[in-house]
Amino acid sequence: MSSNVEQDIDIMYGLKTVLSRIETAVSKRSKDLPQIVPTLVAVSKIKPATLIIQAYEAGQRHFGENYVNELSEKANDPQILELCKDIKWHFIGHLQTNKINKLLQSPKLYIVETVDSAKLADNLNKQWEKFRQGDERLRVMVQVNTSAEEAKNGIEPSEASTLVKHVLENCPNLNLKGLMTIGQYDYDLSLGPNPDFLLLAKCREDVCKKLNLDINDVELSMGMSADYEHAIELGATTVRVGSTIFGARPLKK
């Protein structure tokens, strides 16, 4: 990305706009839903360290990356290490077993949002012992494929309780924070509430009932730049926003 393009992106304006819209969406959220202040994850995929530092200096702390190599490179960037001491990295892409160690040794890794199998959970649980500091457990979310698309990762909604139970009972080094979905892109809201968001919320209800969990302790990560406000109204506690903050990504050639 050229410096001219970077200069055209007003990070502070983007953040203020998103945070203001989040606040409005929270005011419209049903009082029957957990009243958790949503976490904004700035998705910095393919964005340079300079823009991440700008966002950090504007008050943003949570950043999301889809690829292990890119997260590792940015997390180890000397400028980010020096200037962004309290940065929190969210891994939000598909995690291959052979990339687990590289991900877990990334400085300031905050959470892995895409645990989609007992095998992956077991591997993370085993490997985290090498990299954790003190008794800190690795935060994770269980990814659910709510749209039933073959191209999307995640477990079947009907299997969510089983995987959550496995993490809680067999992975003492993991700290289960909630459920995550990507869902279908460009859903037309004129057709009604987004079915992916409704289904993830229903999954949470089912998981909490079956496993006797407090619904306030099980978060929902759903919603991106095009639909994060709607996601919050339906119960999202984490939203992943990229282009609205950092500017539209360059088109693939």
C-alpha positions as CSV (number, residue, x, y, z in Angstrom):
1,M,0.0,0.0,0.0
2,S,1.4,3.4,-0.9
3,S,1.9,6.2,1.5
4,N,-0.6,8.3,-0.5
5,V,-3.3,5.7,0.1
6,E,-2.4,5.6,3.8
7,Q,-2.7,9.4,4.1
8,D,-6.2,9.2,2.6
9,I,-7.4,7.0,5.4
10,D,-8.7,8.8,8.5
11,I,-8.4,6.1,11.1
12,M,-9.7,8.2,14.0
13,Y,-12.8,9.2,12.0
14,G,-13.4,5.6,11.1
15,L,-13.1,4.4,14.7
16,K,-15.3,7.2,16.0
17,T,-18.0,6.4,13.4
18,V,-18.0,2.7,14.3
19,L,-18.0,3.3,18.1
20,S,-20.9,5.7,17.7
21,R,-22.9,3.2,15.7
22,I,-22.1,0.5,18.2
23,E,-23.5,2.7,21.0
24,T,-26.7,3.3,19.0
25,A,-27.1,-0.4,18.3
26,V,-26.6,-1.2,22.0
27,S,-29.5,1.1,22.8
28,K,-31.7,-0.9,20.4
29,R,-30.7,-4.2,21.8
30,S,-33.4,-6.2,23.7
31,K,-33.1,-5.9,27.4
32,D,-33.6,-9.7,27.6
33,L,-30.2,-10.2,26.1
34,P,-27.0,-10.1,28.2
35,Q,-26.1,-6.5,28.6
36,I,-22.4,-6.9,27.7
37,V,-20.5,-3.9,26.3
38,P,-19.5,-5.1,22.8
39,T,-15.8,-5.5,22.0
40,L,-14.7,-3.9,18.7
41,V,-12.1,-6.0,16.9
42,A,-10.4,-3.9,14.2
43,V,-9.6,-6.4,11.4
44,S,-6.2,-5.3,10.1
45,K,-5.8,-8.0,7.4
46,I,-3.2,-6.8,4.8
47,K,-3.0,-3.4,6.5
48,P,0.5,-2.1,7.3
49,A,1.9,-1.7,10.8
50,T,1.7,2.1,10.5
51,L,-2.1,2.0,10.3
52,I,-2.4,-0.4,13.2
53,I,-0.3,2.0,15.3
54,Q,-2.5,4.9,14.2
55,A,-5.6,3.0,15.4
56,Y,-3.9,2.0,18.6
57,E,-2.9,5.6,19.3
58,A,-6.6,6.6,18.7
59,G,-7.6,4.2,21.5
60,Q,-8.2,0.9,19.7
61,R,-6.8,-2.2,21.5
62,H,-8.3,-5.3,19.9
63,F,-7.1,-6.3,16.4
64,G,-8.0,-9.3,14.3
65,E,-6.0,-11.3,11.7
66,N,-7.1,-14.1,9.4
67,Y,-3.7,-15.7,8.7
68,V,-1.2,-17.0,11.1
69,N,1.9,-15.7,9.2
70,E,0.5,-12.2,9.0
71,L,-0.5,-12.1,12.7
72,S,2.9,-13.4,13.7
73,E,4.7,-10.9,11.6
74,K,2.7,-8.0,12.9
75,A,2.8,-9.2,16.5
76,N,6.6,-9.3,16.3
77,D,7.0,-6.0,14.4
78,P,9.5,-3.9,16.4
79,Q,7.4,-0.7,16.2
80,I,4.2,-2.4,17.3
81,L,6.0,-4.1,20.2
82,E,7.4,-0.7,21.3
83,L,4.4,1.5,20.7
84,C,1.5,-0.9,21.3
85,K,2.2,-2.4,24.7
86,D,-1.4,-3.3,25.4
87,I,-2.4,-4.6,22.0
88,K,-4.7,-7.7,22.0
89,W,-4.6,-10.0,18.9
90,H,-7.6,-12.0,17.9
91,F,-7.0,-14.9,15.5
92,I,-10.2,-15.1,13.4
93,G,-9.1,-17.4,10.5
94,H,-8.9,-21.1,9.9
95,L,-6.2,-22.6,12.0
96,Q,-4.1,-25.5,10.6
97,T,-2.5,-27.9,13.0
98,N,1.0,-27.2,11.6
99,K,0.6,-23.5,12.3
100,I,-0.4,-23.8,16.0
101,N,3.0,-23.3,17.5
102,K,3.7,-20.2,15.3
103,L,0.4,-18.7,16.4
104,L,0.8,-19.4,20.1
105,Q,4.3,-17.9,20.3
106,S,3.0,-14.6,18.9
107,P,3.3,-11.8,21.5
108,K,0.1,-10.4,22.9
109,L,-2.1,-13.2,21.4
110,Y,-5.4,-12.6,23.2
111,I,-7.9,-15.2,21.8
112,V,-8.4,-17.8,19.1
113,E,-11.9,-17.4,17.9
114,T,-12.0,-20.3,15.5
115,V,-11.9,-23.6,17.4
116,D,-13.9,-26.0,15.2
117,S,-13.0,-29.5,16.4
118,A,-12.1,-31.4,19.5
119,K,-8.8,-32.3,17.8
120,L,-7.9,-28.6,17.4
121,A,-8.9,-27.9,21.0
122,D,-6.8,-30.7,22.3
123,N,-3.8,-29.5,20.3
124,L,-4.2,-25.9,21.5
125,N,-4.6,-27.2,25.1
126,K,-1.4,-29.3,24.8
127,Q,0.8,-26.7,23.1
128,W,-0.3,-23.7,25.2
129,E,1.7,-25.1,28.1
130,K,4.9,-24.2,26.2
131,F,4.1,-20.6,25.6
132,R,1.8,-19.3,28.4
133,Q,3.0,-16.9,31.0
134,G,2.3,-18.1,34.5
135,D,-1.1,-19.8,34.9
136,E,-2.9,-17.8,32.2
137,R,-5.3,-19.9,30.1
138,L,-5.7,-19.4,26.4
139,R,-9.0,-17.7,25.5
140,V,-10.9,-19.5,22.8
141,M,-14.2,-19.4,21.0
142,V,-16.0,-22.3,19.3
143,Q,-16.7,-21.5,15.7
144,V,-20.1,-22.5,14.3
145,N,-21.0,-22.8,10.7
146,T,-24.4,-21.2,10.9
147,S,-24.9,-20.8,7.1
148,A,-24.2,-24.5,6.2
149,E,-21.8,-23.3,3.4
150,E,-19.1,-25.8,2.5
151,A,-16.6,-23.0,2.0
152,K,-17.1,-21.8,5.6
153,N,-15.3,-23.5,8.5
154,G,-17.0,-24.3,11.8
155,I,-18.9,-27.1,13.4
156,E,-22.6,-27.9,12.8
157,P,-24.9,-26.0,15.1
158,S,-26.2,-29.3,16.6
159,E,-22.6,-30.1,17.6
160,A,-21.9,-26.9,19.5
161,S,-22.8,-28.2,22.9
162,T,-20.6,-31.3,22.4
163,L,-17.6,-29.3,21.5
164,V,-18.1,-26.7,24.3
165,K,-18.5,-29.6,26.8
166,H,-15.2,-31.1,25.5
167,V,-13.3,-27.9,25.9
168,L,-14.7,-27.3,29.4
169,E,-14.1,-30.9,30.7
170,N,-10.9,-31.9,28.8
171,C,-8.9,-28.7,28.1
172,P,-7.8,-27.2,31.4
173,N,-5.4,-24.8,29.6
174,L,-8.2,-23.2,27.6
175,N,-10.6,-20.5,28.7
176,L,-13.9,-20.8,26.8
177,K,-15.3,-17.3,26.1
178,G,-18.1,-18.0,23.7
179,L,-19.3,-18.9,20.2
180,M,-18.3,-17.3,16.9
181,T,-19.7,-17.4,13.3
182,I,-18.9,-15.8,10.0
183,G,-22.2,-16.4,8.3
184,Q,-23.3,-15.6,4.8
185,Y,-22.0,-12.4,3.2
186,D,-24.3,-9.6,1.9
187,Y,-27.5,-10.8,3.6
188,D,-30.5,-8.7,2.6
189,L,-32.0,-7.3,5.8
190,S,-35.2,-6.5,4.0
191,L,-35.9,-10.2,4.2
192,G,-35.9,-10.0,8.0
193,P,-33.3,-10.6,10.8
194,N,-30.1,-12.3,9.7
195,P,-30.7,-16.1,10.2
196,D,-27.1,-16.7,11.0
197,F,-27.1,-14.3,13.9
198,L,-30.4,-15.8,15.2
199,L,-29.0,-19.3,14.9
200,L,-25.8,-18.5,16.8
201,A,-27.9,-16.9,19.6
202,K,-30.1,-20.0,19.6
203,C,-26.9,-22.1,19.8
204,R,-25.9,-20.2,22.9
205,E,-29.2,-20.7,24.6
206,D,-29.0,-24.5,23.9
207,V,-25.4,-24.7,25.1
208,C,-26.2,-22.9,28.3
209,K,-29.3,-25.0,29.0
210,K,-27.6,-28.3,28.3
211,L,-24.4,-27.5,30.2
212,N,-26.0,-25.4,32.9
213,L,-23.9,-22.3,32.0
214,D,-24.7,-18.7,32.8
215,I,-25.6,-17.0,29.5
216,N,-23.8,-13.9,30.6
217,D,-20.5,-15.8,30.5
218,V,-20.9,-17.1,26.9
219,E,-20.2,-14.3,24.4
220,L,-21.1,-14.1,20.7
221,S,-18.7,-13.0,18.1
222,M,-20.6,-12.2,14.9
223,G,-21.0,-9.2,12.6
224,M,-18.6,-7.5,10.3
225,S,-18.4,-4.1,8.5
226,A,-21.7,-4.5,6.6
227,D,-23.8,-5.8,9.4
228,Y,-22.2,-5.3,12.8
229,E,-24.9,-3.0,14.1
230,H,-27.6,-5.5,13.3
231,A,-25.5,-8.2,14.9
232,I,-25.3,-6.2,18.1
233,E,-29.1,-5.7,18.2
234,L,-29.4,-9.5,18.0
235,G,-26.8,-10.1,20.8
236,A,-23.3,-9.8,19.5
237,T,-20.7,-9.1,22.2
238,T,-17.8,-9.0,19.7
239,V,-17.9,-7.5,16.2
240,R,-15.1,-7.7,13.6
241,V,-14.8,-4.5,11.5
242,G,-12.2,-3.9,8.9
243,S,-12.9,-1.7,5.9
244,T,-15.1,0.8,7.8
245,I,-12.0,1.6,10.0
246,F,-9.1,1.1,7.6
247,G,-10.7,1.9,4.3
248,A,-11.7,-0.5,1.6
249,R,-9.2,-3.2,0.9
250,P,-7.5,-2.9,-2.6
251,L,-9.1,-5.0,-5.3
252,K,-7.4,-8.3,-6.2
253,K,-5.7,-8.1,-9.5
